[in-house]
Amino acid sequence: MKSKRLLNVIGQIDDEFIEEAASEEKKINKPLWLKLSAVAACIALILTVGVFMLHIGQPSGKLPMLTVGENQEGAMGFEGYFAHNIDELVNNNPWTEESEIRSLPVYKNSLFRYTKDAIVTDPDIAGMKKALIDAAKRLKMDTDGITINEVVYNNLVSSIYAEDENYKIDVNTWTMVNIDFKKKDILPDGYSLDSNESYDTLHKTAEYLLRKYANFIDMDNPQIDISLGDYDVYGNRIWQVSFYEGAGDMTEKIINYNFKQLSFYCDDSGQLSAAYSYKLLDDVIGIYPIISADQALELLCKGNYVTSVPEGFPGKDKVKKVELIYRNEARDEVFMPYYKFYAQLDFDNISSGSYNLVCFGAYYVPAVEGEYIQNMPQWDGSFN
Amino acid sequence: MDDEKIIELYWERSEKAVSETAKKYGKYCRCIAFNILQNDEDSEECVNDTYLKAWNAIPPRHPEKLRSFLGKVTRNLSLNRYEKRYAQKRGCGQIPMLLDELEECIPGSRSTDSVIDDIALRDLLNRFLGSLTPKARKVFVRRYWYMCSVKEISNEYHMSENDVSVMLFRTREKLKTLLKKEGISP
């Protein structure tokens, strides 16, 4: 019987595969990753959205209430995207308006450590080390004899790192993990990760990275996400190359897209590095009912939104795009879903006349049903 | 005790080698045997035979990975025992299901297909496994090397049973495509 022979020959496969599968027996919870929050930092015109502190109350027999309150600190500028038209702003967000999502989890940010001054005075060193070891394992570094060094600044640990001859892993207090590929992992000719490259070249490069670093990326159904597509002030189009886990149902896809994403970068010489944000999502506050995009648009029109755009919502007819996202920045105490509306702005001071670009501002409406939002945001005309 | 020390004991012909092996890898080997045989007594005998085989094989052998070396011996012994005892009784344990599943991987024979030897087939399987994502590979190996049930795999990897089945199905389809492309008949 042929299948019997196949079963016997499978018994002779390389030890490494047998070991790899055996070691899983000890594995308990696989940590999830958070999406990079540093995207905005790369781009002059994408600025941090105001930080909204969410406090949790717990009415009996119900899901905990989520209270959205504004934190005026830390926001500078606004989140806007320059493009000729909205179709240029692309990403591989699995959510579409046709997705029939009725509920989504809300998570407590278990690594939340921020003071009012946005300084981490009590860094979660254990969490940082966990993130570092996780990265080291993915890179097949020797984790038994690994030396973890601390970088201290003003008597506070600002980051930790470990290295061998192939890689250097840094983890900062935001648990952003950065990996430098020390060996000459330079992209071959014809491949590039330059943020100004063409979409096609970046996509081809992403496919190459996916093949070469499959073990490190470690996703069952990796999805390429060539995102952004907006323009800088010099008229150059900007892209970001990331991967996210595309396995599972729509809810899992949404969670993975927002929390389990890894990006690659390269310097001018083509030398590679990779970065991702590592967070645990063990602490689920609850599975909350979600409103539809149309209902969110109604709330947007009523002023129930948060934004860093220095002008109020310009009107329903200016809305060009909507997507469902989790706001998951390190300084968010709670990770909850929002509808992100892109509205075309038309004020003069941000136009980029010489390139004939328009600006799309981002407006966020909580996606959790209003009855669970203790303090629905109401735009008061102030700029964060 | 680390593996190198245990292997040294075998080379020194110290009987402690066996007790240390049992202490460290007894459970591992028993799981493999039980997955195949679904019988405590038979499993225990296979594991004891594994120690004897190891005793006879080391030296001259010096396994690089003691655990997988022992696992391979246990698997072979258990499959042989299964063949002798249960081959006629369909429905015992995972094996009949596994064989049915693997049958799906085998493309319909063509006159041009070559029947390759075990070593070439093993090399092809190694290449195939190397091309899979780590998760898909681990799930495949758990199922067809360790002979774990879909339920066990779903628990180990925090996946639904359906997701495990779908992943295995896709992997088998890939293997079938590869065998077909290479014109190989197992």
HADDOCK unambig.tbl for C-alpha pairs under 7 A between the chains (distance, minus, plus):
assign (segid A and resid 2 and name CA) (segid B and resid 186 and name CA) 5.83 0.50 0.50
assign (segid A and resid 3 and name CA) (segid B and resid 99 and name CA) 5.50 0.50 0.50
assign (segid A and resid 3 and name CA) (segid B and resid 102 and name CA) 5.37 0.50 0.50
assign (segid A and resid 3 and name CA) (segid B and resid 103 and name CA) 4.99 0.50 0.50
assign (segid A and resid 4 and name CA) (segid B and resid 99 and name CA) 6.28 0.50 0.50
assign (segid A and resid 5 and name CA) (segid B and resid 186 and name CA) 6.95 0.50 0.50
assign (segid A and resid 6 and name CA) (segid B and resid 186 and name CA) 6.43 0.50 0.50
assign (segid A and resid 7 and name CA) (segid B and resid 144 and name CA) 6.88 0.50 0.50
assign (segid A and resid 9 and name CA) (segid B and resid 118 and name CA) 6.35 0.50 0.50
assign (segid A and resid 9 and name CA) (segid B and resid 122 and name CA) 5.88 0.50 0.50
assign (segid A and resid 10 and name CA) (segid B and resid 122 and name CA) 6.84 0.50 0.50
assign (segid A and resid 10 and name CA) (segid B and resid 145 and name CA) 6.35 0.50 0.50
assign (segid A and resid 11 and name CA) (segid B and resid 72 and name CA) 6.47 0.50 0.50
assign (segid A and resid 11 and name CA) (segid B and resid 145 and name CA) 5.91 0.50 0.50
assign (segid A and resid 12 and name CA) (segid B and resid 122 and name CA) 6.42 0.50 0.50
assign (segid A and resid 13 and name CA) (segid B and resid 122 and name CA) 6.05 0.50 0.50
assign (segid A and resid 13 and name CA) (segid B and resid 125 and name CA) 6.98 0.50 0.50
assign (segid A and resid 13 and name CA) (segid B and resid 126 and name CA) 5.96 0.50 0.50
assign (segid A and resid 14 and name CA) (segid B and resid 126 and name CA) 6.53 0.50 0.50
assign (segid A and resid 15 and name CA) (segid B and resid 68 and name CA) 5.83 0.50 0.50
assign (segid A and resid 18 and name CA) (segid B and resid 68 and name CA) 6.25 0.50 0.50
assign (segid A and resid 18 and name CA) (segid B and resid 141 and name CA) 6.86 0.50 0.50
assign (segid A and resid 19 and name CA) (segid B and resid 68 and name CA) 6.41 0.50 0.50
assign (segid A and resid 20 and name CA) (segid B and resid 138 and name CA) 6.87 0.50 0.50
assign (segid A and resid 21 and name CA) (segid B and resid 138 and name CA) 4.82 0.50 0.50
assign (segid A and resid 21 and name CA) (segid B and resid 141 and name CA) 6.37 0.50 0.50
assign (segid A and resid 21 and name CA) (segid B and resid 142 and name CA) 6.21 0.50 0.50
assign (segid A and resid 25 and name CA) (segid B and resid 156 and name CA) 6.69 0.50 0.50
assign (segid A and resid 214 and name CA) (segid B and resid 133 and name CA) 6.34 0.50 0.50
assign (segid A and resid 215 and name CA) (segid B and resid 133 and name CA) 6.94 0.50 0.50
assign (segid A and resid 215 and name CA) (segid B and resid 134 and name CA) 6.09 0.50 0.50
assign (segid A and resid 218 and name CA) (segid B and resid 133 and name CA) 6.76 0.50 0.50
assign (segid A and resid 218 and name CA) (segid B and resid 134 and name CA) 6.13 0.50 0.50
assign (segid A and resid 219 and name CA) (segid B and resid 133 and name CA) 6.84 0.50 0.50
assign (segid A and resid 220 and name CA) (segid B and resid 133 and name CA) 5.96 0.50 0.50
assign (segid A and resid 220 and name CA) (segid B and resid 135 and name CA) 5.77 0.50 0.50
assign (segid A and resid 220 and name CA) (segid B and resid 136 and name CA) 6.50 0.50 0.50
